[in-house]
Amino acid sequence: EDSVLFLNPSGFPAEELIPLIQNLVRENPCLKVIIFAVDLEMADVKKLFEKGIKAYVGKNASSAELKEAFTEVLSSKIYMTDEAKNRLVHFVCEVEDAEIRIHKLSTEITRREREVLNLVCEGFRTKKIADQLGISPHTVECHRRNIMHKFNIRNTANLIKFARENHLTER
């Protein structure tokens, strides 16, 4: 027989909540979980749906929305408030935009520029990079200048920061 669990995981860490939900749903296939949460990240909400929750009701939910969540879940449907749906859509779009931006950035530099950039980010000096890659120090400086020009960066410290923030290095 279907059961509904209305859970407010306030203060419960998501890394513990996600496996808990997964185990509850696996052990009780008829259990329908509604999460009412104040402070969950959308990445965690997405994972919770993947693990088996049937509804997510955000912190600003009205009593009508809570009633609708119960009604939908009891009808074997999935439910999210409009506010939560909007947050989830923005989260998904931001992740996709970041992936597109990283791909675009990584295709803007050549293979050799990427090799130089990786070594710069590891802290190697121009002479050491040149020795390791079998090219002249002048060529290393040329690659570094080209990378910095492509991304409008003025110094090596900012280049390293930019490369790490945008996942342009192997590390």
N, C-alpha and C positions, 0 to 999 in steps of 0.2 A: 504494500500500500504506500502511496506517495506521502512523503513527509516534507515539510518546509523548515529549513533552518534559517532564521534571521540572525545574522551575525554582525556585530559591531566590533571589528578588530582593533579598536583604538589602542595605541600603544604597543600593539603586537607587531614584531618585526616581520616585514614581507617575506624575508628569506625563510622564516619558520611557518608563516601562514600558507604559503603556496604548497609545500609538501603536505601540510595538515589537510588542506582542502582536497588534494589529490587522493590521499588515503581515505578520507571520509566518503568521498564519492565512489571510490573503488570498492570499499567494504559495504556501502549502502547504495546500490544503484538507483533506488527509488527516492533518494534524498535530493531535494532541490534547494540549493543554497542561494540565499539573497545576502549580498554584502552591502551594509550601510557603513560607509567609511568617510571619515573627515580628512584624512591625510595620506591617501594612497596615491602613488605615482601612476600615471597612465600605463607605463610599461608593466607595472605589477598588475593592474586591472586586466590588461590584455592576457597576461600569463594566467591569471585566475580563471578567466573564461576558457582558456585552453585546457585548464585542469578540471573544469566541470561546473563552475558556478553558473547559475541561470539568470541572475539579475545583479546589477550594480546600481545602487542608489547613492548619489553624492550627498555632500553635507547640506546642500541647499534644498533638498527635496521637501515638497509639501506633503501634507497628509493624503491628498488626492493621489499624488505620485506613488506614495507607499502602498496605498490600496490598489492602484493599477499594477504595481510590481507583483503583489500577491496574486491578483487575478490572472495576469499573463503567465506567471510561473505555474500556477495550478492548471492552466490550459496547455501546458507543455511548450510554452513559448519562452523566448529570451527577452529580457527587458533591461533597458537603460534609460535614465532620465535624459531629457534633451540636453541639459547642461553637461552631463557625462559624455553623451555622444559627441558633442562639440569638442570637448577636451580630447577625446580619443581621436577624432578626425585630425585635430591640430597636431597631436602627438605623431600620428602616422605620417602626416605630410612633412613635419619637421625632420623625421628620420629619413624619409625618402629624399627630401631636399639635401640633407647632409650627405647622403650616399652619392647623389648626383654631383654635388659640389666636389666631393673628394675624388670621384672618378674624373671629373673635368680637370681638376688641378693636377692629378697624377698623369693625365695624358698631355698636359701642357709642357712637361719637361722630358727631355730625351733620356734614354737609358744611361748614357754616360753622365749626364747632369744628376740623375738619381744616385748613381754610384758616388759621385763627388759629394752630394748632399748627405748621404748616409755617413760618409767618413767625417764630414764637417760636424755633423750632429754627434758623432762619437768622440769629438774633441781633438781629432788629428789636425796638425798644422799643415800648411800648404806643401812643404817639402816631403813630409811623410806620406801625404795623399798621392803626390806625384810619384814617389818611389813605389808605393803599393799598386798603383794603377799603370805604371810604366809609361807615364807621360811627363811632360815638362811642368815645372812649377808655374810657368806662364800660362799653360793650357788649363791648369787647375783654377787659377785666378780668373781666367776667361769664362770657364763654366760657372764659377761662383757668381761672377758679375751678371752673367746671362740669367741665372735663376733669380737673383735679387731684382733684376730689371723686370722680369716677367711678372713678379708678384708685388712690384713697387715697394721693396724693402730696402732700408738704408744701411743696415749694419748686420754683422754676422750673428750677434745675440738675438736680434729680432727674427733673423732667418731661421735659426734653430727653434725658437719659440713657435713660429708660424708652421714649420715643418712638423713639429710634434702635435700641435693642436689640430692640424689637418691630415694627420696620419700619412704623411708623405715619406716617412722613414720606416725602415724595417723594425725598429725598436719601439 
